[in-house]
Amino acid sequence: MNGCFECYMLMCVMHLCFAIDFVICVLGFASGVPFIDACLFRLKQKKESLSNKKIWTRRSTILPEYINNYVRIYNGKTFVRVKITEGKVGHKFGEFAFTRKGRVKTALVKGRGKTKK
């Protein structure tokens, strides 16, 4: 009888762990806690303003405390100035500073290009 009770308790614990993992996945956080770099965490603790600060950590999560501030995010070459709004909370800083140039699509100039006859 004692062995069956231990098996039952083990199954309950496994079921509870599965339920917790499912909730974490639904919320969108792999580990349950958003990543914040140490320098940004220190700024948050000191209640220091983030306005116009240079940020090299593209992998850090944008927190609600940063709303209505301008930050400069490094894209590998220059710093891109970005305003933090409510819609950007929960995303990563790197999502808003593109690292590649967009390809310019130009229309065919008259007289150039192939034409069908």
N, C-alpha and C positions, 0 to 999 in steps of 0.2 A: 504494500500500500504506500509506503514511504517513497519508493522509486517512482510510482505513478504521479505523486504530488510534485516531485522535482521536475519531471517531464512537463507537467502541466504549467508549472511556473516558468520554465524555460520557454515554452511556446508563447506564453503571455508576454514575456519580455521581448521575444523576437517580433511578435506582432506589433507591440508598442514602438519598437525601433523602426519597423517598416513604415508605420503611420507617420512618425516624426520625419523620416526621410522624404516621404511623399509630400508633406506640407512644405518642407524646405524647397523641394523642386518646384512646386506650384508657385511659391513666392518669387522664384527666379534667382535666388542666391544659392550657389553651389555649396558653400560652407555655412550659410546662414548669416554671415556678417559681411558687409561690404568692405572692400579693401581701401584703406586710406594710408598714404605715405606718411612717414614720421614727421617730415617738415610741415605738412598740412595739418597733421594732428596737433602739433605744438601750437600752430596759429589758432586752431579751434579752441584749445584749452586756455590760451591767453586772452581770448575774446578779441584778438587783433583782426583788423579789417583785411580782407583778401583783395581789396580793390587795387587793380593795376599791378598785381604781383606776377612775377615770372614763374611759370610752372613747367618743370621738365618731366614730371611724372604723368604720362598719358594714361597710365593704368589705374589711377586713383578714381574712386567713385565721387560724383558730385553730391554734396549733402545739402539739405534745406537751409543750413546756415549761410550758404554762399549766394543765395538769391539776391538779385539786383546789384551784383558786383561785376566789374569788368576784370578779366584775367587775361594774361598773355601766355598762350600755350605753345610750346616748342614743337615744330613739325619736322625737325631734322635739319633745317636750314635757317629759318627765321622764326620769330615769335608772331603768332596770329592772335589778334585781339578779339575776344569773345565775351558777350554779355551772358551771364548765367540767369536763366529764367526758370519759372516753375516747371516747364515742360522738360527741362534738361536734368532735373533731379533724378538720381538713380542711374544715370548713364555714366560713361567714362569720359574723362576730359579729352582723350585722344579721338573720340568720335567727332569732335567739332573742329579739329585742326587737320585738314587733309594733308597727306604727305606726298601726294602725286598731283601733277598738273592735269587738268582736264584737256582732252583733245579738242582742238578747234575744228568745227565742221563748217566748211565754207561751201557756198553754192557754186555750181559750175558757172564759170564766166562765159559769156556768149562768144562763140567762135572757138572755144577750147573744149576739148573732150570729144568723145566719139558720138556720132549721130547715126541713126539707122536710116537707110534709104529704101 
